[in-house]
Structure formats: C-alpha cells, structure tokens
Amino acid sequence: MDIEGCGPSRLEQLLEAKLIETPADLYKLRKERVMELERQGEKSAENLVAGIEASKKRGLGRLIYALGIAQIGERAADSLAKKYKDLDELMAADEEGLKKVPDFGPVAAAS
C-alpha cells in the first residue's frame, strides 16, 4: 500500500498498542491516537496520517497488488482493477469470470 512512515516497526507498535487489528484499521487512525504512542510527537503523527491519506489515491490496482495474493503480480492486479470497479465487485467474482480477465489463467483465478 506504500504508506510512507508505516514500516514494519511502526505496524508492530500500532498492533501492540491495539490501535489496529487489520489493515483496514489503518484508515481509521487519527493523529491524536497515534500521538499516544511512545516517542510519537505531533509531527510524526501528522506524517503517518498524511501517508495513509495519500495511499487512498493510488488506485485499486495498487491495493489488489498490496494484498499479496499468490500468483497476482502488478500487471494482473491492474487487469483486475480495469475489469472490476471496486473491491466488493472483485470479491463477488467467481473463478470462471476471473479466468476471462486478461493476464489471468486458471492458477491465478484460483488464487
């Protein structure tokens, strides 16, 4: 998802503090909550929240790729994003429909 300022150590800190449990929880974070963490000042919290906001504008293809689905690379993720208007529509797709997407075959569709 390419969130600037949100590397493995920051994610671990957020998880341990129970500020997030799932990747979707990142998008609910507020500066004030981040500032509660040890060694997190206002500027660091602002930068993290700004990085999260910026990641929302990267498009569906980047999100699909970031999910780390086996057999789904950047090109296949972009093809899915062109075929399906949002993640809900993609999740509702069946394997046969996925096989019809460019850059997809049976193995990718099964993933």
ChimeraX attribute file (.defattr): number of C-alpha atoms within 10 A of each C-alpha:
attribute: neighborCount
match mode: 1-to-1
recipient: residues
	/A:1	17
	/A:2	15
	/A:3	16
	/A:4	14
	/A:5	17
	/A:6	18
	/A:7	10
	/A:8	9
	/A:9	10
	/A:10	12
	/A:11	17
	/A:12	13
	/A:13	15
	/A:14	19
	/A:15	13
	/A:16	11
	/A:17	14
	/A:18	9
	/A:19	19
	/A:20	18
	/A:21	13
	/A:22	9
	/A:23	11
	/A:24	9
	/A:25	10
	/A:26	19
	/A:27	14
	/A:28	11
	/A:29	17
	/A:30	14
	/A:31	18
	/A:32	12
	/A:33	12
	/A:34	22
	/A:35	16
	/A:36	14
	/A:37	14
	/A:38	9
	/A:39	8
	/A:40	14
	/A:41	14
	/A:42	12
	/A:43	11
	/A:44	15
	/A:45	21
	/A:46	17
	/A:47	15
	/A:48	21
	/A:49	23
	/A:50	15
	/A:51	16
	/A:52	21
	/A:53	14
	/A:54	14
	/A:55	17
	/A:56	15
	/A:57	9
	/A:58	12
	/A:59	13
	/A:60	19
	/A:61	20
	/A:62	20
	/A:63	19
	/A:64	21
	/A:65	20
	/A:66	15
	/A:67	12
	/A:68	10
	/A:69	12
	/A:70	11
	/A:71	15
	/A:72	21
	/A:73	18
	/A:74	15
	/A:75	15
	/A:76	19
	/A:77	23
	/A:78	21
	/A:79	16
	/A:80	24
	/A:81	20
	/A:82	14
	/A:83	15
	/A:84	17
	/A:85	11
	/A:86	14
	/A:87	15
	/A:88	9
	/A:89	10
	/A:90	16
	/A:91	9
	/A:92	10
	/A:93	13
	/A:94	11
	/A:95	15
	/A:96	12
	/A:97	11
	/A:98	19
	/A:99	16
	/A:100	13
	/A:101	16
	/A:102	14
	/A:103	17
	/A:104	19
	/A:105	15
	/A:106	12
	/A:107	12
	/A:108	17
	/A:109	19
	/A:110	14
	/A:111	10
